[in-house]
Amino acid sequence: MRQYEVSVVLNPSLEQSQLALEKEIIARALERFGAQVVKTEEWGVRRLAYPIAKDTQGYFIFYTVNMPHDQVAALERELRLRDNVRRVMIVRTAAPQLAS
């Protein structure tokens, strides 16, 4: 399995209950596609470089996961279908270098 960073930008105007629901749905999607979550970082509401769907802010969540490389596109496609998800980006992290 390879290590990836999954970056998700959510609608900034979600209430706490809606935000918890979106995070649960994302966690279930990660699990369904065989991702093992190594680390989760929540940056909260931050200003965007440019407006997305007329929002100037977004709620940022970053997941570091280990998952099969053939499931990445399917996971990204499923997360993009959510109405409250503004952006999704999945990037493969660099493999750790062995000490010489």
C-alpha positions as CSV (number, residue, x, y, z in Angstrom):
1,M,0.0,0.0,0.0
2,R,1.1,3.5,-0.7
3,Q,0.8,6.6,1.5
4,Y,-1.4,9.5,0.4
5,E,-2.6,12.8,1.7
6,V,-6.3,13.4,1.3
7,S,-7.2,17.1,1.5
8,V,-10.8,18.0,1.8
9,V,-12.4,21.5,1.8
10,L,-15.9,21.6,3.2
11,N,-18.6,24.2,3.2
12,P,-17.6,26.8,5.9
13,S,-21.2,27.5,7.0
14,L,-22.0,24.0,8.3
15,E,-23.3,23.6,11.8
16,Q,-21.4,21.3,14.2
17,S,-23.9,18.5,13.7
18,Q,-23.6,18.7,9.9
19,L,-19.9,18.9,10.1
20,A,-19.7,15.8,12.3
21,L,-21.9,14.0,9.8
22,E,-19.7,15.0,6.9
23,K,-16.6,13.8,8.7
24,E,-18.3,10.5,9.5
25,I,-19.3,10.0,5.9
26,I,-15.7,10.8,4.7
27,A,-14.3,8.3,7.3
28,R,-16.7,5.6,6.1
29,A,-15.7,6.3,2.5
30,L,-12.0,6.0,3.4
31,E,-12.7,2.7,5.1
32,R,-14.8,1.4,2.3
33,F,-12.0,2.0,-0.2
34,G,-9.4,0.2,1.9
35,A,-7.7,3.3,3.4
36,Q,-6.0,3.0,6.8
37,V,-6.0,6.5,8.4
38,V,-2.5,7.3,9.9
39,K,-3.2,10.9,10.9
40,T,-6.0,13.4,10.7
41,E,-5.4,17.2,10.9
42,E,-8.3,19.7,11.1
43,W,-7.4,23.2,10.3
44,G,-10.9,24.5,10.7
45,V,-12.2,27.5,8.8
46,R,-9.6,29.3,6.7
47,R,-9.6,31.9,4.0
48,L,-9.5,30.6,0.4
49,A,-7.1,32.0,-2.3
50,Y,-10.1,32.4,-4.6
51,P,-13.9,32.0,-4.1
52,I,-15.3,28.5,-4.6
53,A,-19.1,28.4,-5.1
54,K,-19.2,32.0,-3.9
55,D,-17.6,31.1,-0.6
56,T,-14.4,33.0,0.4
57,Q,-13.7,30.5,3.2
58,G,-13.6,26.8,3.6
59,Y,-13.3,24.2,6.4
60,F,-10.0,22.2,5.9
61,I,-9.4,18.6,6.9
62,F,-6.3,16.7,6.0
63,Y,-6.0,12.9,6.2
64,T,-2.7,10.9,5.9
65,V,-3.7,7.4,4.7
66,N,-2.3,4.1,3.5
67,M,-4.4,2.7,0.7
68,P,-4.2,0.7,-2.5
69,H,-3.2,2.8,-5.5
70,D,-6.0,1.5,-7.7
71,Q,-8.7,2.9,-5.3
72,V,-7.6,6.5,-5.3
73,A,-9.6,7.7,-8.3
74,A,-12.8,6.0,-7.1
75,L,-12.4,7.5,-3.6
76,E,-11.9,11.0,-5.1
77,R,-14.9,10.6,-7.4
78,E,-17.1,9.6,-4.4
79,L,-16.0,12.4,-2.2
80,R,-16.6,15.0,-5.0
81,L,-20.2,13.9,-5.2
82,R,-21.0,15.3,-1.7
83,D,-22.8,18.6,-1.8
84,N,-20.9,20.1,1.1
85,V,-17.5,19.1,-0.2
86,R,-16.0,22.0,-2.1
87,R,-12.6,20.5,-3.1
88,V,-10.8,17.2,-2.9
89,M,-7.2,16.6,-3.6
90,I,-5.4,13.3,-3.2
91,V,-1.6,13.4,-3.4
92,R,0.9,10.5,-3.1
93,T,3.4,11.4,-0.4
94,A,7.1,10.8,-1.0
95,A,8.5,7.4,0.0
96,P,10.7,7.7,3.1
97,Q,14.4,7.7,2.1
98,L,16.7,5.1,3.6
99,A,19.7,6.4,5.4
100,S,23.0,5.7,3.6
